[in-house]
Amino acid sequence: MLGLGIIGWIVLGGLAGWIGSKIMGTDAQQGILLNIVVGVAGGLIGGLLVGLFGVDVAGRGLIFSFLTCLFGALILLFVVKTVMARRTHR
């Protein structure tokens, strides 16, 4: 993903964050900026997790980078959704 540049990170992160929010049902609460933040943060989370298994995300291509961002975004959205649900139930 390093070869994409900052604009590529934003576009890829925005798409991953948006699709992740659609899957997790949080899209109505998020705008485009939060989708980008979730996607880019998801890319970092996914990259770290996939890297634990010795996989080089940057060398795997654009689709693998996108799926890594999406995977991380889903994890991030799940954790945030779980924490927020616990806060409202207290």
N, C-alpha and C positions, 0 to 999 in steps of 0.2 A: 504494500500500500504506500510505501514511501515514494515510489516513482510517480504517483498521481499528482503531487503538488497540493498546495493548500486549497485551491479551487476544487480539485478532484475530491479531496477529503470532505469538503463541505457538501458537494453534490451527492457523493456516495453516502455520507452520513445522514443527509437529509432524507434520502430515499429509504435507507435502512431504518431510520427512526420513524418515518411515516408508516412504512409497512409493519414494523414492530408494534406501533401504537394501534394500527388497525387490528392486528392479530390479538393483542391484549385488551382491546376494547377501551383504550384510553385516548383515542384520537379526538374526541369531542372536547377534552380538557386541555389539549395541547395545540399550540400554534406552530407555524413553520419554524420559528427560531428554536423552540423547545424540541421539535423533531430533529433538527440538526444537532443540537447539543446531545440529545439522547443517542443519536446514531454515531457521532464521533466518540462519545464516551463509551458506547457499546463496542466500537472498533478497538478501543484501548483494552477494554475488559476481555473481549473475544480474542484479541491478539495475545494477551497475556495467558489466557487459559489454553489456547491452542499451542502457544509456545511451550507450555509445560510438557507437552507431549513431543516436543522436538520438531514441530512443523514450522517451516519458514513461510509465513503468510505472504510476505512481499514477493517471494519467488513463485507463487502459485497462480498468479494472474488476477484479473479484475473480478471475475465471478466468485472466486474463492475469497477474495478480500471483502466483497459485498456480503457473502454468506457469513463471514466471520463477524462483520459489523452487525448484521441482523441477529446473529446468535447472541452477541454481547448485549445488544439493545433489548432483546427479549428477557435476558437475565436481569438487566437493570430495571426494566419496567415491572417485572415480577416482584423484585425486592421492594421497590417503591410502593407498588400496589399493596403488598402484604403489610408493610410498615404503616401505611396510611389507614388500612382497614383495622389494624390493631389500635391505632390512635382514636378512631371514631367509636370503637366498641368499649372504650374505657370510661 
